[in-house]
Amino acid sequence: MYGIPRYSFAIVAVICLAAFAGEHAALSTASAATPASYDPIKGRNLYVANCSACHQVSGEGVPSVFPPLKGSAVVNKDDATKHMHVVLDGMQGARVGGVVYQSPMPPFRDTLSDADIADIIDYERSTWRNHGKPVTAAQVGAERGTPK
């Protein structure tokens, strides 16, 4: 009678630890192409704190409300200029896959540092099977100085 719940708890605990370890290993072994300053754990934490409420932890967004980042053309494009400006300046009315997303995305220009924005962008460009080229804080800083 007592063995089954205790055994079930142990199984759930092991599964959770294995999932965390797998995610941690995946984050720790980020693409060799990412900048040396990129911290995948910091990038994930910043993404979760600032982006996941809308784009979801899975990067799949909310259908017809918030666009997906998983598989996004902007996120996967070699030239990350538009990606940087979306995070810096926010956006509303984006068309993704024929769907117009009217929910506004806030700008992070005044609330996050160049390094934080670069970490978020690099996390988005290297997660969920995305393959965009990474950016550096210096690149974000250069784009911060250019008009929309």
N, C-alpha and C positions, 0 to 999 in steps of 0.2 A: 504494500500500500504506500509506504513512504519512498520506496525505491524509484518508482516511475516518475513522480514530479522532480525529484532530485536529479535523476538521470536526464530528464527532458531539459531541465535548467542547464545542466552541464553541456548538453548538445548545443543549445542555443548560444551559450557563452563561447563555445569553441568556434561555432560558425561566425559569430560576430567578430571575434578576435582574428580569425582567418581572413574575413572580408577587410577589416581594418589593415591588417598586415599586407594584404595584396594591394590595396589602394596606396598605402604608404610606400611600398616597393615601387609601384608604378610612378608615383610622384617623385620619388628619389632618383629614379633612373630616367629623368626627362631627356628628351632628344639631345644628342650631342651638339646639335646646331644651336641650341639655346645659349644666350649670352652667359658668361661665367657668373655674372651678378644675379642671375635669375634664381629665385628660391621658390620651388614649386609648392612647398607647404604654405609659405606666405601668400603666394598667388592664389592658392585655393581658399585660404582663409579670407583674403580680401574679396574674392569673388563671392563667397558665401555671404559675407557681411553686407556687400553692396549691390549684388546683382541677382542672387538666387531667388529673392522674393518674387521677381518677375520672370526671369529666364529659367528658373528652377535649378536645383542642384544638378539635374541630369542634362542641362543645357537645351532641353526640348521646348522651352517656352510654354505659353498657354495658347492653345489654338484660337485664332482670331482676336487675341487680346495682346499677347507679347510674343514677338518673333523668336524662333529657335536660333541658338548659336551653333548647335550641333549640325554640322554639314552646311553652315552658312557660307555663301560665296564670298561675302566681305571678310569673314574670319579666315577663310582658306586662301584668299588671294595673296600672291607673293608680295605685292605692294600693300603695306599695312596703313597707308596714309588715311584712307577713309575710315578704317577701323579705329585709328587713334582719334580722329575728329568726332566720331560718334560717341566715344567715351568722354572726350574732353567737352564737347558742346551739346551732347544730348541729341534727341531726334524725336520727331513725331511724323506720322504719315508714311512710314517706310513701306515699300512694296517688296514682299518676299514671296516668291513662288506664286505670284498672282494675287496674293492677299495683301490688303492695305491694313496696316496696324496703326490705329488712331491713338492708342494709349501712349502718353508721352514718356520718353526716357529722360530723366534729369541729367543735366551736365555735371561732370565731376571736376571740371577745370579749377574751381575754387575750393574744393574740399579734399582732393587727393594730390599727393606729390607726383612728380614725374616717375619716380621709381615705383610707387604704388600702382600707377596706371600701367606702366610697363609690365609689372608682375601680373596684373589682372589680364591684360591682353595676351601675354605669353601663356598664361594658364588656359585661356580660351582657345588659343591657336594650337595648343598641344594636347588637348583633352577631347574626349568623345570621338576619337578617330579623326579629329581635325588635323590639318597638316600645314597651316600657315607658317610663314617664316617669322621668327621671333623679332622683337623690337628691343631697343635699349631705352633707358631713361633719357639719354641724350637725344634720341630721335623724338621721343614724346615732348621733350623740352623745346626742340626746334619747331615741332608742329604747334605747340602751345603758342608760340610767337607768331604764327601765320594766321591770317584771317580765315574765317569759315569758308 
